[in-house]
């Protein structure tokens, strides 16, 4: 969350290609087919252009890390649905090179980022 419009635009604009990585818990098991579909691109029901995951890695039997650089409306959920699975849990774990695990933020709280941390975002 930020009130810096320029920073938000830089992070969210598809043209800037800032990677956002999500930890996704799925209803059904992760298969090689699912991973390949997401990496090669799936067509969303309202957009004829396929969207691809920049990164897609299996974490556990029902969890993947999924990286995208776009940010269409509910894109991750819609990509998973187009690949015949369902999202049960979704958490953004990284933006650019800034990983949330490195910040030690308690759930439901916030911190102010340092200039160095802000630099990792883009």
C-alpha positions as CSV (number, residue, x, y, z in Angstrom):
1,X,0.0,0.0,0.0
2,X,1.4,3.4,-0.9
3,X,0.4,6.9,-1.7
4,X,3.2,7.3,-4.2
5,X,1.4,7.2,-7.5
6,X,4.5,7.1,-9.6
7,X,5.8,4.1,-7.7
8,X,2.5,2.3,-7.9
9,X,2.4,2.9,-11.7
10,X,5.9,1.5,-12.1
11,X,5.1,-1.6,-10.1
12,X,1.7,-2.4,-11.7
13,X,2.1,-1.4,-15.3
14,X,2.5,-4.4,-17.6
15,X,4.9,-2.3,-19.7
16,X,7.4,-2.2,-16.8
17,X,7.4,-6.0,-16.5
18,X,7.9,-6.0,-12.7
19,X,7.7,-9.6,-11.5
20,X,5.1,-10.4,-8.8
21,X,5.3,-13.9,-7.3
22,X,2.4,-15.5,-5.6
23,X,2.2,-18.6,-3.4
24,X,-0.9,-20.4,-4.6
25,X,-2.7,-23.2,-2.7
26,X,-4.7,-25.3,-5.2
27,X,-7.8,-27.5,-4.7
28,X,-6.3,-30.3,-6.8
29,X,-2.8,-31.7,-7.0
30,X,-0.1,-30.0,-9.0
31,X,0.7,-31.9,-12.1
32,X,3.4,-31.5,-14.7
33,X,0.6,-30.7,-17.2
34,X,-0.6,-27.8,-15.0
35,X,2.9,-26.4,-14.7
36,X,3.4,-26.6,-18.5
37,X,0.0,-25.1,-19.3
38,X,0.7,-22.1,-17.1
39,X,4.2,-21.6,-18.4
40,X,3.1,-21.9,-22.1
41,X,0.0,-19.7,-21.7
42,X,-3.7,-20.1,-21.0
43,X,-6.5,-18.3,-22.7
44,X,-8.8,-16.5,-20.2
45,X,-12.6,-16.6,-21.0
46,X,-12.8,-12.9,-21.8
47,X,-9.4,-12.3,-23.5
48,X,-8.3,-14.1,-26.7
49,X,-4.6,-13.5,-26.0
50,X,-3.0,-16.2,-23.9
51,X,-1.3,-15.2,-20.7
52,X,1.8,-16.9,-19.5
53,X,3.4,-17.4,-16.1
54,X,6.9,-16.1,-16.1
55,X,7.7,-18.5,-13.3
56,X,5.8,-21.6,-12.2
57,X,7.3,-24.0,-9.6
58,X,5.8,-26.7,-7.5
59,X,6.3,-26.1,-3.8
60,X,4.2,-29.0,-2.4
61,X,1.6,-31.4,-3.6
62,X,-1.0,-28.6,-3.8
63,X,1.1,-25.4,-3.7
64,X,2.9,-23.6,-6.5
65,X,4.8,-20.3,-6.8
66,X,3.5,-18.4,-9.8
67,X,5.2,-15.3,-11.2
68,X,3.5,-12.8,-13.5
69,X,4.5,-9.4,-14.9
70,X,1.0,-8.3,-15.9
71,X,-1.8,-7.9,-13.4
72,X,-5.1,-8.3,-15.1
73,X,-8.3,-8.5,-12.9
74,X,-8.0,-11.6,-10.8
75,X,-5.4,-12.9,-13.2
76,X,-3.9,-15.7,-11.1
77,X,-7.3,-17.1,-10.1
78,X,-8.4,-17.0,-13.8
79,X,-5.2,-18.6,-15.0
80,X,-5.6,-21.4,-12.6
81,X,-9.3,-21.9,-13.5
82,X,-8.3,-21.9,-17.2
83,X,-5.9,-24.7,-16.4
84,X,-8.7,-26.8,-14.8
85,X,-7.8,-26.2,-11.1
86,X,-9.1,-23.9,-8.4
87,X,-7.3,-21.5,-6.1
88,X,-7.9,-22.2,-2.4
89,X,-5.3,-19.7,-1.0
90,X,-3.4,-16.8,-2.6
91,X,-0.6,-14.7,-1.1
92,X,1.8,-12.4,-2.9
93,X,5.3,-13.3,-1.6
94,X,7.5,-11.1,-3.7
95,X,7.5,-7.9,-5.8
96,X,10.6,-7.3,-8.0
97,X,13.5,-8.5,-5.9
98,X,11.8,-7.7,-2.5
99,X,10.7,-10.9,-0.8
100,X,8.2,-10.5,2.0
101,X,10.0,-13.2,4.1
102,X,12.9,-10.9,4.4
103,X,10.8,-8.1,6.0
104,X,9.5,-9.9,9.1
105,X,6.1,-8.3,9.0
106,X,3.5,-9.6,11.5
107,X,0.2,-10.4,9.9
108,X,-2.2,-7.4,9.9
109,X,0.6,-4.9,10.4
110,X,2.7,-2.7,8.1
111,X,6.2,-1.2,8.0
112,X,7.8,1.7,6.2
113,X,10.3,0.5,3.6
114,X,13.8,1.9,3.5
115,X,15.2,3.5,0.3
116,X,17.2,0.3,-0.3
117,X,14.1,-1.9,0.0
118,X,12.1,0.4,-2.3
119,X,15.0,0.1,-4.8
120,X,14.4,-3.7,-4.8
121,X,10.8,-3.3,-6.0
122,X,11.6,-2.4,-9.6
